[in-house]
Amino acid sequence: MIAAAMVCSAMVAGNVATFENEEGGIQATAENPWLGAAEPEPGLNIWMSGDYAFATYADASEWGTYYYAFTVSADPANTSTGFMEPYRSAAGGAAEGNNFCVWYYDYNQNNSIMLASQTVPGVYVCNNAYAVTSMVNGDNFAKAFGKDDYFVLTLTGKLNGETVKALSVDLARDGKYMDKWTYISLSELGLIDEIELSLSSSDNGDYGMNTPAYVCIDALGAAMPEGYVAPEMAEFPNTAISNTATATPATKIVENGQVFIIKNGVRYNLLGGMMR
């Protein structure tokens, strides 16, 4: 469906995805993220910014609607108390302008950004504030990170459905984590029409990755600023010793055809989102 939207869109190469508000399109505020539409329909919602097509998946259930894949935020805060505040960057706000994109892994596999075939100059990347809160402090689902832990974003360039090249970006590694917007060159991916996002972590359990599966991006397609120097990463507070602790064991249950995880008496979905 995303590919079809791209074929039907008349686009000019070189338009950066800024995620800024526009008439009849994206409308994010500091208090409320933009969830793919003013009133997104359950299921797949496709939207555009610059040359790029994004998907938001609205998963409606009796506990409420949960949003996966790509959303847009204008929240300027750089801290998060947990899963109820997922639309914040660790840097606070956007890399450029007011808005930025938050990607949350979609189990329905709508995790790709689609574009007309071209070479993409680059993108700004930053950790999500909720993910940082979890890595720094640990939570009911994940452990606090130590010097041997890692959290990695992989950007896979594809052309006509075939992988061209993959690029890995360390969001956390060697006792440090990305807390500022960092420009990542994508030109080495070559000619592509799809960028697939995935995350990996050193903290995994029986049902997959425990670290919150969020990351923030901005200014997709922007050129690297002249004289750009990547910012230093922040240090985790508990890196004096190797962190070998594992998360508390969880129990998997199935109710009404849906799979949930029970941990410390709390019900979570398969991606670690607390169910209300």
N, C-alpha and C positions, 0 to 999 in steps of 0.2 A: 504493500500500500504506500509506503514512503517513496519507493522508487517510482511508482506511478505518479505521485504528486510532483516529483522532480521533472519527469518527462513532460508533464502538462504545464510546467511553469516556465515562462520566458525569462531567462536570467542572463545577466552580463557578468562574466568572470571578474573577480576582484572585489566584490562587495563584502565587506567584513561583517560578521555576525556580532553586532554590538549589544543586542538584547535590550535596547532602549525602548521606552514607551512610544507608541505610534497610534495614530487615529485608526480605529477599527482593528487594532492588533494587540500587541503586548501592552498590558496595563498593570505593572507591579507597583506596590507602594511599600514604604518602610514597615508598615504593619501587616500587609497581606501579600503573599507571593502570587504570581500569575501561574495558573495551573493548566496552561494549554488552551484555555478559552475562558470567557467570562463565566460560563456555566458548563464546564466540560461534561460531555456525555460519558457514561460508563464504557470502558473499553479504550480503544486507541484514538488519540487526538493528534493530528499532524499540524505543525505550524512552521513558519519560516522566519529567519532572521538573516539578512544579507543573502548570500548565495546558498545558504544551508537549510536543510529540512530536518526538523527535530520531531520526536514523538514523546507524548505524555500518555501514560497508561493509567486510567482511573479505575481502580479496583473497588467496586461497591460491595459492601457486606453488611450484615446486621449490626456490626460494631462501628460502622461508619465507612467513609470512602478514603482510601489510601492512594497516594499518587507516586508513581514510579517513573523511571527514565528521566526526562528533562523538564525542569520547571525554571521559572525566572524569579529572582529575588532583588529587592532594593533595600534589604535590611542592612543598616550600617554597623550593627553590633559585631564584635569579634569574639564573644564568648557564648557558650550555650550550656544550659543546665541538663540537656539530654535530648531524648527523641522528640519532645514536644517543641523543640526549637531547632529544626534541621536546616532552615533556610538562611544560614549565616556562613560567611567565610571566616577563616582564622585570621585573615588580615583586617577584617572589618570593611564591609562594602565591596565595591567593584574595583577592578584594575584600572578601568577607564569609565568615565561617566557615572551614572547612578545604579545601573542594573548589571547583574551577572547571572550566569546559568548554574543551576545546581543539578548534578546528575546523581540519581539513586538507582542502583542496579535493579533492573526489571526482570523478574523471573520469567516473563513472557517473551524475553529476548528482543525487546525493542531498544537495544543499547547502541545503535549505530546512528551517526550523523551522515546524511546523504547530501551529495552535491553533484553538479555537472562536472565531468572529468576535467581535472586541472591539478596543478601542483600547488599545495597549500603552504604559504610561507611559515605560519606558526600560530601559536595560541598562548594565552596566559593561563596558568594553572595555580590553584591554591588549595590547601587542605580545607575541608569543611570543619566548622567550629565544633559541631557535635562529635565528629570523628576524633578531633584533637582532645576534647574533654574525656572521651573514652580511653584514648591511648595514654593520656597523662595520669588519669585517676583510676582507671578501671571502672567497671559498672556491674550490674547484675548479669550481664551477658558476656562481657569481655574482660581481659586482664589489663593491668597497667603495663606499658611497654618498658623494657630495659634496653641495655646496650646491644643485645643480640637480636632484637626484633626488627621487623621491616614491614612496610606498607607501600605497595607499588601500584601505580597506574600504568596500564599498557594501552597504547594507541596503535591499533592495527589498521594500516591502509589497505584498501581492497579496490580492485578494478574488475567490473563485470562479475562480481561474486567471488573472485579469486584473490587470495592474499598476496600482496606485493611485498610488504615489509612491516615489521612491528617495531615500535619504539617504546622503551620502558622509562618511566619517570619515578624517581624515588620520592614518595611523600613522607616517608620516615625510614631512617637507616642509620646504623652505627650510633645510636643514642641521640639522634637529632631528628627534627621534623620540620616540614615546610610550613611556616607561619606567615609568609608574605607572598604576594603575587609574583610569579616567576615565569618569564618568557621561555617557551619551549619551541625550538625550531622544528618544523614538520617537513621541510623541503626534501629531506632525505627519503621520505616515503615515496617520492616520485609522483607520477601521474596516477591519480586515484579518483574514485567516485563515491567512496564510502570510508568513514572512520569509525571503527568499532572500539568501544571502551570496555575495559575489564579491570578488575582489581584483584590483588592477591595480598595475603598477610601471613605473618608467622604465627598468628593466633587463630587456630582453627579447631573446630569441634566435630562431633559426629555428624552434624548437619551442615557443615561448610564453614565459611569464614565468620569469626565472631566480631571482628572489628567492624563498626558501622560502615556500610558500603556506599559512602558518599564522597564526592569531590566537586570542586567548583572550577568553572572555566569562564573565560571572558575574551573578547576581541579575537574570536576565531577568524583566521585569515589575515591578521595584521602582520606587517613586516617588523622585523627586529629593529628597535630604535638604534640609531647610530651611537656607537660607544657603549652599548648596553653591557652591564656587569650584573650577573645573577646575585641576588641578595643571599646573605648567610642564613643558614637554618638555625632554629632555636634548639636548645638542649632539653631533653627530658630530665626531670628532677631526680630520677631513681636509677641513674646509669653507673653508679659506683660499682655495683655488682651485676653479674649476669642475671637476668630475669627469666627464670625457668618455670615460674608458677603457671599453672593452667587454669582455665575457667572452671567454675563449679559445674559438675555434671548436670545435664539436662535430660528431660524425659519427653519423648515424642508421642503425641496422641493424634487420633483422627476422629473428627466429629462432623457429621453431616457432609462427608466427602471432602472436608478441608483438613489440612495438616497443620498442627500447632506444636509449639514447644513450651513445656512447663519448666520453669527454673526459679528456685527460691520462692515458689508459690505464685509466680507471675506468669501469665500467658503471653507468648510472643508469636509473631508470624515467622516464617522460615528465614527472613532476612534480619531478624532481631528487633523488629518494631513491636513495641508493647501494645497489646490489644486491650481496648477499653470496653 
